[in-house]
């Protein structure tokens, strides 16, 4: 792949991220002004939707009005609305075009409007690439993409699946130019073939400088698969097959590395000498097994934890490398917080009322049609970026 072209694509990613970071820096000085503007915008622009008419959005003039008229909600309040959206009905939960349904827990679906998808792209995707670029990790190397992108399109035109995978699919130019594993190959692969295909393409491409994972466990699974199956994979790289071209020199490099490798020990920078950074999107699931990835990676690989997000929406944005602390996003989510010791949801706090060193359950209103939704996520307040709280997930 042309290194110059890869650098151009990565510079464009960094530029998008710089715009997002500048915007976040501006609005984080007065977050409650953004929060009130967001609530009034949501009420005004969604007043003629089915949900808006049911809850008197046209009579909302401030945050207190909104909280009085709209009850705290859970998933079971939404399936009827979501079925109507899936069938192509408009103006149900939101006036904004619902273009994606994110899936979680195997069967539940939650809506993502065009603005919700854009917020995810800005605050999680672009923001992470901005940090990588600032640290010097957006180079001429390829990106190792270990993201689930099995996306289905319903007859209504709405997409269903993993939102991060959808972002990769939408960026056709990026896909063709910078990703080590072709998006279309993974999208069409059977579930049992995914690890094999990922491992084959990853090993065949030495020039990798960045990795993207939904979950860090995907990188661990890849490395364990390589440890177990490297003789077969190396032979196929040497001979070539329907996926990769023959490359005897690369095959010989892999053999020299793996023949002396000890299972579970440092491997990442031996296979890919330029890989120095991993973008990890699910910071809700960092467990003790993350230390195994650190062992595989060695001291020279760094991590960007790309915000707290889920099928519900994008809740925070990364600020620094090797730091799970992320900042709330005042212009895309209306945040309410229930102290963990509170027995009910009657006296929720706004983001200017939370206290550092305390834990709260997040109740979120999104740009995608979820209103005062109980996320079941516990946020621990660790500091501030200007006047906006920074958080980590509290297990």
SEKOL-454081 format. One record per residue (C-alpha): residue in one letter; y, x, z. Coordinates in steps of 0.5 Angstrom, whole numbers. Layout:
<sites>
<site aa="A" north="Y" east="X" up="Z"/>
...
</sites>
This chain:
<sites>
<site aa="X" north="0" east="0" up="0"/>
<site aa="X" north="7" east="2" up="-2"/>
<site aa="X" north="10" east="5" up="5"/>
<site aa="X" north="17" east="4" up="2"/>
<site aa="X" north="16" east="-3" up="1"/>
<site aa="X" north="13" east="-4" up="8"/>
<site aa="X" north="19" east="-1" up="11"/>
<site aa="X" north="23" east="-6" up="7"/>
<site aa="X" north="19" east="-12" up="10"/>
<site aa="X" north="20" east="-9" up="17"/>
<site aa="X" north="27" east="-8" up="17"/>
<site aa="X" north="28" east="-15" up="15"/>
<site aa="X" north="24" east="-17" up="21"/>
<site aa="X" north="28" east="-13" up="25"/>
<site aa="X" north="35" east="-16" up="22"/>
<site aa="X" north="32" east="-23" up="24"/>
<site aa="X" north="30" east="-21" up="31"/>
<site aa="X" north="37" east="-18" up="32"/>
<site aa="X" north="41" east="-24" up="30"/>
<site aa="X" north="36" east="-28" up="35"/>
<site aa="X" north="37" east="-23" up="40"/>
<site aa="X" north="45" east="-23" up="39"/>
<site aa="X" north="45" east="-31" up="40"/>
<site aa="X" north="41" east="-31" up="46"/>
<site aa="X" north="45" east="-25" up="49"/>
<site aa="X" north="51" east="-30" up="48"/>
<site aa="X" north="48" east="-36" up="51"/>
<site aa="X" north="45" east="-33" up="57"/>
<site aa="X" north="52" east="-32" up="60"/>
<site aa="X" north="53" east="-40" up="61"/>
<site aa="X" north="46" east="-43" up="60"/>
<site aa="X" north="48" east="-50" up="63"/>
<site aa="X" north="53" east="-51" up="58"/>
<site aa="X" north="47" east="-50" up="53"/>
<site aa="X" north="43" east="-55" up="57"/>
<site aa="X" north="47" east="-60" up="57"/>
<site aa="X" north="49" east="-60" up="50"/>
<site aa="X" north="42" east="-60" up="48"/>
<site aa="X" north="40" east="-66" up="52"/>
<site aa="X" north="46" east="-70" up="49"/>
<site aa="X" north="44" east="-67" up="42"/>
<site aa="X" north="37" east="-69" up="43"/>
<site aa="X" north="39" east="-76" up="46"/>
<site aa="X" north="44" east="-77" up="40"/>
<site aa="X" north="40" east="-75" up="34"/>
<site aa="X" north="34" east="-79" up="37"/>
<site aa="X" north="37" east="-85" up="39"/>
<site aa="X" north="34" east="-89" up="33"/>
<site aa="X" north="27" east="-87" up="34"/>
<site aa="X" north="21" east="-91" up="37"/>
<site aa="X" north="21" east="-87" up="43"/>
<site aa="X" north="29" east="-87" up="43"/>
<site aa="X" north="30" east="-94" up="43"/>
<site aa="X" north="25" east="-95" up="48"/>
<site aa="X" north="28" east="-91" up="53"/>
<site aa="X" north="36" east="-93" up="51"/>
<site aa="X" north="38" east="-86" up="48"/>
<site aa="X" north="44" east="-89" up="46"/>
<site aa="X" north="46" east="-90" up="53"/>
<site aa="X" north="45" east="-83" up="55"/>
<site aa="X" north="52" east="-79" up="56"/>
<site aa="X" north="50" east="-74" up="61"/>
<site aa="X" north="44" east="-70" up="64"/>
<site aa="X" north="43" east="-75" up="70"/>
<site aa="X" north="43" east="-81" up="65"/>
<site aa="X" north="37" east="-77" up="61"/>
<site aa="X" north="33" east="-76" up="67"/>
<site aa="X" north="34" east="-83" up="70"/>
<site aa="X" north="32" east="-87" up="63"/>
<site aa="X" north="26" east="-82" up="62"/>
<site aa="X" north="20" east="-81" up="66"/>
<site aa="X" north="16" east="-75" up="67"/>
<site aa="X" north="11" east="-75" up="63"/>
<site aa="X" north="4" east="-72" up="62"/>
<site aa="X" north="-1" east="-72" up="56"/>
<site aa="X" north="-4" east="-79" up="56"/>
<site aa="X" north="3" east="-82" up="55"/>
<site aa="X" north="3" east="-79" up="48"/>
<site aa="X" north="-4" east="-80" up="44"/>
<site aa="X" north="-1" east="-87" up="41"/>
<site aa="X" north="5" east="-84" up="38"/>
<site aa="X" north="2" east="-77" up="36"/>
<site aa="X" north="-3" east="-82" up="32"/>
<site aa="X" north="2" east="-85" up="28"/>
<site aa="X" north="5" east="-79" up="27"/>
<site aa="X" north="-1" east="-76" up="24"/>
<site aa="X" north="-1" east="-82" up="19"/>
<site aa="X" north="5" east="-80" up="16"/>
<site aa="X" north="10" east="-85" up="20"/>
<site aa="X" north="17" east="-82" up="21"/>
<site aa="X" north="22" east="-83" up="27"/>
<site aa="X" north="17" east="-84" up="32"/>
<site aa="X" north="18" east="-79" up="38"/>
<site aa="X" north="23" east="-75" up="34"/>
<site aa="X" north="28" east="-76" up="28"/>
<site aa="X" north="26" east="-69" up="26"/>
<site aa="X" north="21" east="-68" up="21"/>
<site aa="X" north="14" east="-66" up="25"/>
<site aa="X" north="11" east="-61" up="21"/>
<site aa="X" north="6" east="-59" up="25"/>
<site aa="X" north="1" east="-61" up="31"/>
<site aa="X" north="-1" east="-55" up="35"/>
<site aa="X" north="-8" east="-56" up="38"/>
<site aa="X" north="-11" east="-54" up="45"/>
<site aa="X" north="-17" east="-55" up="50"/>
<site aa="X" north="-21" east="-56" up="43"/>
<site aa="X" north="-18" east="-63" up="42"/>
<site aa="X" north="-11" east="-65" up="44"/>
<site aa="X" north="-6" east="-64" up="39"/>
<site aa="X" north="2" east="-64" up="41"/>
<site aa="X" north="7" east="-65" up="36"/>
<site aa="X" north="12" east="-59" up="33"/>
<site aa="X" north="18" east="-61" up="29"/>
<site aa="X" north="21" east="-57" up="24"/>
<site aa="X" north="26" east="-55" up="30"/>
<site aa="X" north="21" east="-53" up="34"/>
<site aa="X" north="17" east="-49" up="29"/>
<site aa="X" north="24" east="-45" up="28"/>
<site aa="X" north="25" east="-44" up="35"/>
<site aa="X" north="18" east="-41" up="36"/>
<site aa="X" north="19" east="-36" up="30"/>
<site aa="X" north="26" east="-34" up="32"/>
<site aa="X" north="25" east="-33" up="40"/>
<site aa="X" north="18" east="-31" up="40"/>
<site aa="X" north="16" east="-28" up="33"/>
<site aa="X" north="23" east="-25" up="31"/>
<site aa="X" north="25" east="-23" up="38"/>
<site aa="X" north="18" east="-19" up="39"/>
<site aa="X" north="19" east="-15" up="32"/>
<site aa="X" north="27" east="-14" up="34"/>
<site aa="X" north="24" east="-10" up="40"/>
<site aa="X" north="19" east="-6" up="36"/>
<site aa="X" north="24" east="-4" up="31"/>
<site aa="X" north="29" east="-2" up="37"/>
<site aa="X" north="23" east="3" up="40"/>
<site aa="X" north="21" east="6" up="33"/>
<site aa="X" north="15" east="2" up="32"/>
<site aa="X" north="17" east="-2" up="25"/>
<site aa="X" north="15" east="4" up="21"/>
<site aa="X" north="11" east="5" up="14"/>
<site aa="X" north="5" east="3" up="17"/>
<site aa="X" north="1" east="-4" up="16"/>
<site aa="X" north="0" east="-9" up="21"/>
<site aa="X" north="-7" east="-11" up="24"/>
<site aa="X" north="-6" east="-18" up="25"/>
<site aa="X" north="-12" east="-21" up="29"/>
<site aa="X" north="-9" east="-28" up="29"/>
<site aa="X" north="-13" east="-35" up="29"/>
<site aa="X" north="-10" east="-38" up="22"/>
<site aa="X" north="-15" east="-43" up="21"/>
<site aa="X" north="-10" east="-49" up="19"/>
<site aa="X" north="-12" east="-56" up="16"/>
<site aa="X" north="-7" east="-60" up="13"/>
<site aa="X" north="-7" east="-68" up="14"/>
<site aa="X" north="-6" east="-73" up="8"/>
<site aa="X" north="0" east="-74" up="11"/>
<site aa="X" north="3" east="-67" up="10"/>
<site aa="X" north="3" east="-65" up="17"/>
<site aa="X" north="-1" east="-58" up="19"/>
<site aa="X" north="-6" east="-58" up="25"/>
<site aa="X" north="-8" east="-51" up="28"/>
<site aa="X" north="-5" east="-45" up="31"/>
<site aa="X" north="2" east="-45" up="30"/>
<site aa="X" north="3" east="-37" up="30"/>
<site aa="X" north="-3" east="-37" up="25"/>
<site aa="X" north="2" east="-42" up="21"/>
<site aa="X" north="8" east="-37" up="22"/>
<site aa="X" north="3" east="-32" up="18"/>
<site aa="X" north="1" east="-36" up="13"/>
<site aa="X" north="8" east="-39" up="11"/>
<site aa="X" north="11" east="-31" up="10"/>
<site aa="X" north="7" east="-30" up="4"/>
<site aa="X" north="11" east="-24" up="2"/>
<site aa="X" north="10" east="-21" up="9"/>
<site aa="X" north="2" east="-23" up="8"/>
<site aa="X" north="1" east="-19" up="1"/>
<site aa="X" north="5" east="-13" up="3"/>
<site aa="X" north="4" east="-11" up="11"/>
<site aa="X" north="-2" east="-14" up="14"/>
<site aa="X" north="-8" east="-10" up="14"/>
<site aa="X" north="-13" east="-16" up="14"/>
<site aa="X" north="-11" east="-21" up="8"/>
<site aa="X" north="-9" east="-28" up="11"/>
<site aa="X" north="-13" east="-32" up="6"/>
<site aa="X" north="-20" east="-28" up="7"/>
<site aa="X" north="-20" east="-30" up="14"/>
<site aa="X" north="-17" east="-37" up="13"/>
<site aa="X" north="-23" east="-38" up="9"/>
<site aa="X" north="-28" east="-35" up="13"/>
<site aa="X" north="-34" east="-38" up="17"/>
<site aa="X" north="-33" east="-37" up="25"/>
<site aa="X" north="-39" east="-32" up="25"/>
<site aa="X" north="-36" east="-28" up="20"/>
<site aa="X" north="-29" east="-27" up="23"/>
<site aa="X" north="-31" east="-21" up="27"/>
<site aa="X" north="-34" east="-17" up="22"/>
<site aa="X" north="-29" east="-18" up="17"/>
<site aa="X" north="-23" east="-16" up="22"/>
<site aa="X" north="-27" east="-10" up="23"/>
<site aa="X" north="-28" east="-8" up="16"/>
<site aa="X" north="-21" east="-9" up="14"/>
<site aa="X" north="-19" east="-6" up="20"/>
<site aa="X" north="-23" east="1" up="20"/>
<site aa="X" north="-22" east="1" up="12"/>
<site aa="X" north="-14" east="2" up="13"/>
<site aa="X" north="-12" east="8" up="17"/>
<site aa="X" north="-5" east="7" up="16"/>
<site aa="X" north="-4" east="2" up="22"/>
<site aa="X" north="2" east="2" up="26"/>
<site aa="X" north="3" east="-5" up="30"/>
<site aa="X" north="-2" east="-10" up="32"/>
<site aa="X" north="-1" east="-17" up="33"/>
<site aa="X" north="-6" east="-21" up="38"/>
<site aa="X" north="-6" east="-29" up="40"/>
<site aa="X" north="-10" east="-26" up="46"/>
<site aa="X" north="-11" east="-19" up="48"/>
<site aa="X" north="-18" east="-20" up="48"/>
<site aa="X" north="-18" east="-21" up="41"/>
<site aa="X" north="-17" east="-13" up="41"/>
<site aa="X" north="-22" east="-12" up="46"/>
<site aa="X" north="-27" east="-16" up="42"/>
<site aa="X" north="-25" east="-12" up="35"/>
<site aa="X" north="-26" east="-5" up="39"/>
<site aa="X" north="-33" east="-8" up="42"/>
<site aa="X" north="-35" east="-10" up="35"/>
<site aa="X" north="-34" east="-3" up="32"/>
<site aa="X" north="-37" east="0" up="37"/>
<site aa="X" north="-44" east="-4" up="36"/>
<site aa="X" north="-43" east="-4" up="29"/>
<site aa="X" north="-40" east="2" up="26"/>
<site aa="X" north="-46" east="5" up="22"/>
<site aa="X" north="-46" east="-1" up="18"/>
<site aa="X" north="-39" east="-2" up="17"/>
<site aa="X" north="-38" east="5" up="15"/>
<site aa="X" north="-43" east="5" up="10"/>
<site aa="X" north="-40" east="-1" up="7"/>
<site aa="X" north="-33" east="3" up="7"/>
<site aa="X" north="-36" east="9" up="4"/>
<site aa="X" north="-40" east="5" up="-2"/>
<site aa="X" north="-35" east="-1" up="-2"/>
<site aa="X" north="-36" east="-9" up="-3"/>
<site aa="X" north="-33" east="-15" up="-5"/>
<site aa="X" north="-28" east="-14" up="1"/>
<site aa="X" north="-26" east="-7" up="1"/>
<site aa="X" north="-26" east="-1" up="-4"/>
<site aa="X" north="-30" east="5" up="-3"/>
<site aa="X" north="-27" east="10" up="1"/>
<site aa="X" north="-32" east="16" up="2"/>
<site aa="X" north="-26" east="20" up="6"/>
<site aa="X" north="-24" east="15" up="11"/>
<site aa="X" north="-32" east="13" up="12"/>
<site aa="X" north="-33" east="20" up="14"/>
<site aa="X" north="-27" east="20" up="18"/>
<site aa="X" north="-30" east="14" up="22"/>
<site aa="X" north="-37" east="17" up="23"/>
<site aa="X" north="-34" east="24" up="26"/>
<site aa="X" north="-30" east="19" up="31"/>
<site aa="X" north="-35" east="15" up="33"/>
<site aa="X" north="-41" east="20" up="33"/>
<site aa="X" north="-38" east="23" up="39"/>
<site aa="X" north="-34" east="17" up="42"/>
<site aa="X" north="-37" east="14" up="49"/>
<site aa="X" north="-37" east="6" up="49"/>
<site aa="X" north="-31" east="3" up="53"/>
<site aa="X" north="-27" east="10" up="53"/>
<site aa="X" north="-20" east="11" up="49"/>
<site aa="X" north="-21" east="9" up="41"/>
<site aa="X" north="-15" east="6" up="39"/>
<site aa="X" north="-11" east="12" up="37"/>
<site aa="X" north="-17" east="16" up="34"/>
<site aa="X" north="-18" east="10" up="29"/>
<site aa="X" north="-11" east="9" up="28"/>
<site aa="X" north="-7" east="15" up="30"/>
<site aa="X" north="0" east="12" up="28"/>
<site aa="X" north="-2" east="5" up="32"/>
<site aa="X" north="3" east="5" up="38"/>
<site aa="X" north="5" east="-2" up="39"/>
<site aa="X" north="1" east="-9" up="40"/>
<site aa="X" north="5" east="-15" up="40"/>
<site aa="X" north="1" east="-20" up="45"/>
<site aa="X" north="3" east="-27" up="45"/>
<site aa="X" north="-1" east="-31" up="51"/>
<site aa="X" north="2" east="-28" up="57"/>
<site aa="X" north="-1" east="-33" up="61"/>
<site aa="X" north="-8" east="-30" up="61"/>
<site aa="X" north="-7" east="-23" up="63"/>
<site aa="X" north="-13" east="-22" up="68"/>
<site aa="X" north="-16" east="-15" up="70"/>
<site aa="X" north="-20" east="-14" up="64"/>
<site aa="X" north="-13" east="-12" up="61"/>
<site aa="X" north="-14" east="-6" up="64"/>
<site aa="X" north="-20" east="-5" up="59"/>
<site aa="X" north="-15" east="-5" up="53"/>
<site aa="X" north="-11" east="0" up="57"/>
<site aa="X" north="-17" east="4" up="57"/>
<site aa="X" north="-19" east="3" up="50"/>
<site aa="X" north="-11" east="5" up="48"/>
<site aa="X" north="-9" east="11" up="52"/>
<site aa="X" north="-3" east="12" up="55"/>
<site aa="X" north="1" east="12" up="48"/>
<site aa="X" north="0" east="5" up="46"/>
<site aa="X" north="6" east="0" up="49"/>
<site aa="X" north="6" east="-7" up="49"/>
<site aa="X" north="11" east="-13" up="48"/>
<site aa="X" north="9" east="-19" up="51"/>
<site aa="X" north="12" east="-24" up="46"/>
<site aa="X" north="15" east="-30" up="51"/>
<site aa="X" north="11" east="-35" up="55"/>
<site aa="X" north="9" east="-41" up="50"/>
<site aa="X" north="4" east="-46" up="48"/>
<site aa="X" north="2" east="-52" up="44"/>
<site aa="X" north="7" east="-55" up="48"/>
<site aa="X" north="13" east="-51" up="46"/>
<site aa="X" north="16" east="-44" up="47"/>
<site aa="X" north="19" east="-43" up="54"/>
<site aa="X" north="22" east="-36" up="54"/>
<site aa="X" north="23" east="-30" up="50"/>
<site aa="X" north="21" east="-22" up="51"/>
<site aa="X" north="27" east="-17" up="53"/>
<site aa="X" north="24" east="-10" up="54"/>
<site aa="X" north="17" east="-7" up="52"/>
<site aa="X" north="12" east="-6" up="57"/>
<site aa="X" north="15" east="-12" up="61"/>
<site aa="X" north="12" east="-19" up="62"/>
<site aa="X" north="18" east="-21" up="65"/>
<site aa="X" north="21" east="-26" up="60"/>
<site aa="X" north="28" east="-30" up="59"/>
<site aa="X" north="29" east="-37" up="59"/>
<site aa="X" north="32" east="-40" up="52"/>
<site aa="X" north="37" east="-45" up="54"/>
<site aa="X" north="39" east="-48" up="47"/>
<site aa="X" north="31" east="-50" up="45"/>
<site aa="X" north="28" east="-53" up="52"/>
<site aa="X" north="31" east="-57" up="57"/>
<site aa="X" north="28" east="-54" up="63"/>
<site aa="X" north="27" east="-58" up="70"/>
<site aa="X" north="23" east="-55" up="76"/>
<site aa="X" north="19" east="-58" up="81"/>
<site aa="X" north="18" east="-53" up="87"/>
<site aa="X" north="11" east="-52" up="88"/>
<site aa="X" north="11" east="-54" up="95"/>
<site aa="X" north="14" east="-61" up="93"/>
<site aa="X" north="9" east="-67" up="93"/>
<site aa="X" north="12" east="-71" up="88"/>
<site aa="X" north="17" east="-70" up="82"/>
<site aa="X" north="23" east="-74" up="84"/>
<site aa="X" north="28" east="-68" up="86"/>
<site aa="X" north="27" east="-64" up="80"/>
<site aa="X" north="31" east="-58" up="79"/>
<site aa="X" north="35" east="-55" up="73"/>
<site aa="X" north="35" east="-48" up="72"/>
<site aa="X" north="42" east="-46" up="75"/>
<site aa="X" north="38" east="-49" up="82"/>
<site aa="X" north="32" east="-44" up="82"/>
<site aa="X" north="32" east="-39" up="87"/>
<site aa="X" north="29" east="-31" up="85"/>
<site aa="X" north="23" east="-30" up="89"/>
<site aa="X" north="20" east="-37" up="88"/>
<site aa="X" north="15" east="-41" up="84"/>
<site aa="X" north="16" east="-47" up="80"/>
<site aa="X" north="12" east="-52" up="76"/>
<site aa="X" north="16" east="-53" up="69"/>
<site aa="X" north="17" east="-60" up="67"/>
<site aa="X" north="20" east="-59" up="59"/>
<site aa="X" north="24" east="-63" up="54"/>
<site aa="X" north="23" east="-60" up="47"/>
<site aa="X" north="26" east="-60" up="40"/>
<site aa="X" north="19" east="-63" up="38"/>
<site aa="X" north="19" east="-70" up="42"/>
<site aa="X" north="16" east="-68" up="49"/>
<site aa="X" north="20" east="-71" up="54"/>
<site aa="X" north="20" east="-69" up="61"/>
<site aa="X" north="13" east="-66" up="60"/>
<site aa="X" north="9" east="-64" up="66"/>
<site aa="X" north="7" east="-57" up="63"/>
<site aa="X" north="2" east="-55" up="69"/>
<site aa="X" north="5" east="-48" up="68"/>
<site aa="X" north="8" east="-45" up="74"/>
<site aa="X" north="14" east="-40" up="73"/>
<site aa="X" north="16" east="-35" up="78"/>
<site aa="X" north="23" east="-33" up="78"/>
<site aa="X" north="24" east="-25" up="78"/>
<site aa="X" north="31" east="-24" up="76"/>
<site aa="X" north="36" east="-26" up="71"/>
<site aa="X" north="39" east="-24" up="64"/>
<site aa="X" north="46" east="-25" up="65"/>
<site aa="X" north="46" east="-32" up="68"/>
<site aa="X" north="39" east="-34" up="66"/>
<site aa="X" north="33" east="-34" up="70"/>
<site aa="X" north="28" east="-29" up="68"/>
<site aa="X" north="20" east="-31" up="69"/>
<site aa="X" north="13" east="-29" up="69"/>
<site aa="X" north="7" east="-34" up="70"/>
<site aa="X" north="5" east="-35" up="77"/>
<site aa="X" north="-3" east="-35" up="77"/>
</sites>
